Amino acid sequence: MDLNETNLQTLTEFLRKTLDPDPLVRRPAEKFLELVEGNQNYPVLLLTLLEKSQDNVIRVCAAVTFKNYIKRNWRIVEDEPNKISDVDRTTVKANIVNLMLRSPEQIQKQLSDGISIIGREDFPQKWPDLLTEMVTRFQSGDFHIINGVLRTAHSLFKRYRHEFKSNELWLEIKLVLDTFAAPLTELFKATIELCQTHAKDINALKVLFSSLTLITKLFYSLNFQDLPEFFEDNMETWMSNFHNLLTLDNKLLQTDDEEEAGLLEMLKSQICDNAALYAQKYDEEFQPYLPRFVTAIWNLLVSTGQEVKYDLLVSNAIQFLASVCERPHYKNLFEDQNTLTSICEKVIVPNMEFRSADEEAFEDNSEEYIRRDLEGSDIDTRRRAACDLVRGLCKFFEGPVTAIFSGYVNSMLAEYAKNPSMNWKHKDAAIYLVTSLASKAQTQKHGITQANELVNLTEFFVNHIITDLKSPNVNEFPVLKADAIKYVMIFRSQLPKDQLLQAVPLLMAHLQAESAVEHTYAAHALERLFTMRGPNNSTLITPLEMAPFTQDLLISLFKALSLPGSAENEYIMKAIMRSFSLLQEAIVPYIPTLIGELTQKLLIVSKNPSKPHFNHYLFESLCLSIRITCKANPATVGSFEESLFPVFTEILQNDVQEFVPYVFQVMSLLLEIHSSSIPSSYMALFPHLLQPALWERAGNIPPLVRLLQAYLEKGSSTIASSAADKIPGLLGVFQKLIASKANDHQGFYLLNSIIEHMPPESIMQFRKQIFILLFQRLQSSKTTKYIKSFLVFINLYCVKYGAIALQEIFDSIQPKMFGMVLEKVIIPEVQKVSGPVDKKICAVGITKILTECPAMMDTEYTKLWTPLLQALIGFFELPEDDSIPDDEHFIDIEDTPGYQTAFSQLAFAGKKEHDPIGETMGNPKILLAQSLHKLSTACPGRVPSMLTSSLNTEALQFLQGYLQAASVQLV
Amino acid sequence: MPTKNVFDQRISKFKNKGKDPLKLRDKRISDCVELRKAHKIESFLKRRNITLSSLPDEDALTADTASDDEVTPLTIEEIVQHVNSGCNATKTRGCQAARKLLSRERNPPVKKIIDCGLLSFFVAFLSMDDEPTLQFEAAWALTNIASGTSWHTKQVVEHGAVPAFIALLGSPLLHISEQAIWALGNIAGDGPVYRDALIDCHVIPALLARITPDTPVGYLRNLTWTLSNLCRNKNPFPPLSAVQQLLPPLVQLLHLSDKDVLSDACWAISYLTDGSNDRIDVVVKTGIVPQLVTLMGHADVSVVTPALRSVGNIVSGSDVQTQVAIDAGVLTALPTLMRHSKSIVQKEAAWALSNIAAGPCKQIQQLITCGLLPPLVELLRNGDFKTQREAVWAVTNFTSGATVEQVVQLVQTGALEAIINLLQVKDSKTILVILDSINNIFMAAEKLGEIEKLCLLVEELGGLDRFEMLQNHENETVYQAAHNLIEKFFTDDKLEVLTTEATEDEFRFQAADVKKAFEF
């Protein structure tokens, strides 16, 4: 592609087409550009267009295309072809800085991004003159150009703020400092002087202040990793200017906008960050300046208004004070009673006030409000910063701070009492203040767990909280109601139980409030109260205590789901789930209605699943309904199937991916409840469950395996008789799962169920094949997880089919195979098997091999007899070997599930651990003793001699213990 | 945890590398790029205008020359003329004038004096034993030149001053041999090349010959400083044979009482121990460790600092070497230093502790028994940033090698709370190291079956909030480490049926067993 008019023309045409709204025009043009971008001169053509095109749209479009092209292609990846020719690379680097600086702002930004992408790859080694080229522009005096340089520098250097220290990084920083630090300092001083000269020229000031902000940001990046010698030597210049800027106010720079932060706010906010950086990391050097900054920032806070545009500045400034006040050697800056009082009065209290922006969110954007207020996504808010400052001050001054605030709380409550409808915000602030003062430690599970002992929480609850909850009009002062509910919720572990019980019906009443925040909080508070633990590990609030409210509670909760905006409210659904779980059989009478409502909901949400939490709790609630009802009367399982299967069928037919794994879990739960045979409705579905497409989605695998296990447990004979042709398909699933390191254990679950439940003759012909597959996998890639599952399986096989059958099938695959598996797998690895059931299976299986397998006594395998016994005794007595080989620790699961395939396990669909051996075998150690005794009577003299010749003394002692316990003797 | 790679840099310096990859022992990074001002605490590489202890009074020096204070100083041209003259007295006058110019605090005209060819004269004067004043003035002038930049030192060496100075060491006039010591110290301080060149010219026996019971203490100070410069610098280290020669006199000097002698002797030891375990071994074998530990308690910080540095180097060695320091009482000496008023001392003490904490659990137990945990937690809470960073390493090393019971003790002393608080520091690596410690603590809790209890504690201490915030961290590794902690320990609460919370991340595959098998 030569650099000529025709090519420029063609490129212009295609760029224009990429802006076309019609995809039929746009797509081919985009395709074309991708096709030609590998040609030499392509980037140069784009640069030419963005500079010289007559059409402004094309210029911007070329700039964006150029940036994206750089982003995709500049990096040279090892073993991949270089996508941009060296000539083009050189040309681009030679021209881009100049071009960027000459371009209008829109294009400048794109090119500046381009420079930082290239810089990330090439700077400094392959672009040594970049910095000098940039620095010389500082002298241009043209602040449009200077800001372009500063912006580019910022995007190049900001990674110093988060990258790990390394020699390479520090060498780069050193180089940057050598060329950049001094000119930047000069520029900083010159800019400040210019601000004074142009103090009355708003346009000039705007440009100058954006330069100052960028310079201040650069200072942060360059000083982040360590304190550079240059900045230590020039600290006076920087810090005294920063200090002046913090105290500066210029009417011209004040903006009318209430929301968007202005230049002055952004600059001061960054200065607060810089001061915080120095205070934290370079304390020793910064100490002389710190008191001045504390005073300046403190004055700044006192004089800054309530508008949203100041939020970031205020919260940064408060965070600075919070971090300084808890350091012991600055304690003295705060300890004066007057200072403390005015911090409380002028900084903390005003920033805890409920503002109109909060009010708007409360009314119109309840989800956002809840996220901030309840879930703690309020990191940058003023309230959060004020809370942190309270906590910081309490470290050294808990008593005085509490006393000061108590006074404020009382006066604010008095204000409220004078005229509630005018002054309700005072009470809100009072509650917030009490909360932040009282809470010293908090968890989701228990709410506040440690409280400030100087605050009487119960008294406040009785005098100020419960009164609001009791007010008959739930829709009056919704913010205060929400505050009161939240108070109960977070202080639940601190309040006496009788107060909580008193609150329960009041909270239920608030489920009907119009305010979404209010009824959501009510649901959430109830849910939290129901999870509290009392003595004996049972719930604090008992089903008996809830008995009078059961019906009301259920009705109120479901009614709340019909309030506007709460149709898929996850807090309410979770409260429903928790209520079911708490009330247990008390809900049985209401089940017909409840299941109808839940099914109806399910039908609606399955059209367009959008709230994953809501949906999850919905399925949990369904599971609870089923378990609770069928526990009392298993026969009712049929009626659940009747109401649920139509919806389930629809979900499966429409392949609603989010719900399919849930459906399988609920079906497993239902099928497991059936006492004997499998209903035909399930059998009709069986072939479909084996379809490969279903197994492609990782999220389906665990619930599908479980469902198939339920089929095998309940319907093995039906499968053998009427679906025998599906057995290969079933084993095919096993084969697929076993091939994957991530899913092999699932394959073993399935295989174990097949061995345990299927009639032997139905799988006879497949047995050898199964073992061959297992051995192949063992040989090609064995992992600890695989070996553990493999050991459990072969021992289960041995228990089920006998030790002789196991030995014979091994040796039929390859001579002496049995000995090899014993020697290389069972003996060295059995110690790794974990879990009581798995351990029992292995113990019984190995006992059988030792005592019921003639080949172990009469062939060359005999030499393995004592080592195997030794391993078994070790398995009984030694701690589990949970080591994992080094190379396995960082193993990558080759088929990590993709995004769409989440599997969310339903807790209430949980399955009891299955024990295929059961109690019949008794204590495995006794079983071993008895079996050995039997063996020794069959061939007298041999067993004791084998034991004494090669079993180690310790093991022998243990074994004698078993024999004694079983009251047998070896002969 | 994917944090592994990030530790590589530090891991490569472990004292026990290859023995146990989990034990993080930290050798000082000395060849690393620095952004800060050069270490202020270390003794100077080169010294100008020190006071000679043995300097005769000014009258003695100037006896055979006119009292020069009254005459106007000579110009460089005049100096050249003077040293070229046939008269020794004139030569002496010229040389003295040059020395005075070179002793000027501001901009001594070093370059000019070199350029006009005076150096070869000065070097020649060094051998004029019958003209002691001239000899002395020349030595002084050359010393001042050698104390300048590397280039300056190079000029002095290339004019053949080294053998002449070494010969001067034997001068019967104390002030002349002291001047030679000073000059040689400056040359040795220039770097490993000249240091080894001096060693090859047998400077060591010549220096050691001057140590006698009668050597005045001031003289001894300068001598010790020069010895320390002969021990200084790595890449390469001084030859082992030289070290073997230097150690016995250093051990002797370390038992004297003068604080300057002690300080420089300690610095010498600190240079010799700042290397591989074989280097440390040579020092440990002299049996000096108990004396170094004693000196850690010296009243003067200029002795404490290098003594602590030396012992810190030693405990970064093998377990056996560390044990020697422990047996010598380092653990009883450390608490005072961790509470020292100078933060640099606190930092070095924390660094030493971090290396002891990387040892086997037997040594960790001694650390606990000697009461090192409370001061460690104090440093985590109140130390300056650099000290906190070392203290955090101590916690990580501790938690990766300690027994479960030892980890419990650490947590009970308040370390967990302190490190959680530090998750707000503005340093990615420190954050990562803390997350790794917390992960280690969780693994201990897992063995005790107390994961749930620990989860609650971490949440109460504000840890969970911090982990969540760190999931927004720009550094991918930090983000991942925080995310892993949340995933592993905070999303699968069986008792409260928190498995239900697992959907919080919609796109997550939750095969519990996979997770178990792939973790330690």
Contacts between the chains, C-beta under 8 A, distances in Angstrom:
chain1	res1	chain2	res2	distance
A	159	B	474	7.9
A	161	B	426	7.8
A	161	B	474	7.1
A	162	B	428	5.4
A	162	B	473	6.7
A	162	B	474	3.9
A	162	B	475	4.2
A	162	B	478	7.6
A	163	B	428	6.6
A	163	B	475	6.6
A	164	B	6	5.8
A	164	B	428	5.4
A	164	B	429	5.0
A	164	B	432	7.5
A	164	B	475	7.1
A	164	B	477	7.4
A	165	B	429	5.8
A	166	B	9	6.6
A	167	B	32	5.9
A	167	B	33	5.3
A	170	B	32	7.4
A	170	B	33	4.0
A	170	B	34	7.7
A	170	B	35	6.3
A	171	B	33	5.3
A	173	B	35	6.3
A	174	B	33	6.0
A	174	B	35	6.3
A	177	B	35	7.0
A	224	B	426	6.6
A	225	B	35	6.6
A	226	B	34	7.8
A	226	B	35	4.5
A	226	B	36	5.6
A	227	B	35	7.2
A	227	B	36	5.9
A	228	B	35	4.6
A	228	B	36	7.2
A	229	B	35	6.9
A	229	B	36	6.1
A	229	B	37	4.6
A	232	B	36	7.4
A	232	B	37	6.0
A	277	B	426	5.8
A	280	B	385	6.1
A	280	B	425	6.6
A	280	B	426	6.0
A	281	B	385	4.4
A	281	B	425	7.8
A	281	B	426	6.2
A	281	B	427	7.4
A	282	B	385	7.4
A	283	B	343	7.9
A	283	B	384	4.8
A	283	B	385	6.6
A	284	B	343	6.1
A	284	B	384	6.2
A	323	B	424	7.7
A	327	B	382	7.1
A	328	B	382	5.2
A	376	B	465	6.2
A	376	B	468	7.6
A	379	B	469	6.3
A	441	B	460	3.7
A	441	B	461	6.9
A	441	B	462	7.9
A	442	B	459	7.6
A	442	B	460	6.7
A	443	B	456	5.4
A	443	B	459	4.2
A	443	B	460	5.6
A	443	B	464	7.9
A	444	B	459	6.9
A	445	B	456	6.6
A	445	B	459	7.7
A	445	B	493	7.7
A	445	B	496	6.0
A	446	B	456	7.3
A	449	B	456	7.6
A	449	B	460	5.4
A	450	B	460	6.9
A	531	B	496	6.0
A	574	B	500	7.8
A	577	B	500	7.7
A	581	B	497	7.8
A	612	B	503	5.0
A	612	B	506	4.8
A	613	B	503	5.9
A	613	B	504	7.3
A	616	B	500	6.2
A	616	B	503	4.4
A	617	B	500	6.8
A	620	B	500	5.9
A	698	B	509	5.4
A	699	B	509	6.5
A	701	B	511	7.9
A	702	B	511	6.1
A	742	B	511	6.9
A	742	B	514	5.8
A	743	B	511	7.7
A	745	B	511	7.9
A	745	B	513	5.3
A	745	B	514	7.5
A	745	B	517	7.9
A	746	B	511	7.7
A	783	B	517	7.3
A	784	B	517	6.0
A	785	B	513	7.3
A	785	B	514	7.5
A	785	B	517	3.7
A	785	B	518	7.7
A	788	B	517	7.6
A	882	B	520	7.5
A	883	B	520	7.8
A	884	B	517	7.6
A	884	B	518	7.6
A	884	B	519	7.9
A	884	B	520	6.1
A	888	B	518	7.5
A	889	B	518	7.5
A	889	B	520	6.9
A	890	B	4	7.6
A	891	B	518	6.6
A	893	B	514	7.0
A	893	B	518	7.8
A	896	B	509	7.6
A	897	B	509	3.8
A	899	B	507	4.5
A	900	B	507	7.7
A	901	B	509	6.6
A	902	B	503	7.5
A	902	B	505	8.0
A	902	B	506	5.6
A	902	B	507	5.5
A	902	B	508	5.7
A	902	B	509	6.5
A	902	B	510	7.8
A	903	B	509	5.8
A	903	B	510	5.8
A	903	B	511	7.4
A	904	B	502	5.7
A	904	B	503	4.5
A	904	B	510	6.9
A	905	B	499	5.5
A	905	B	502	6.8
A	905	B	510	6.0
A	905	B	512	7.9
A	906	B	500	7.8
A	907	B	497	4.2
A	907	B	499	4.6
A	907	B	500	5.3
A	908	B	497	7.4
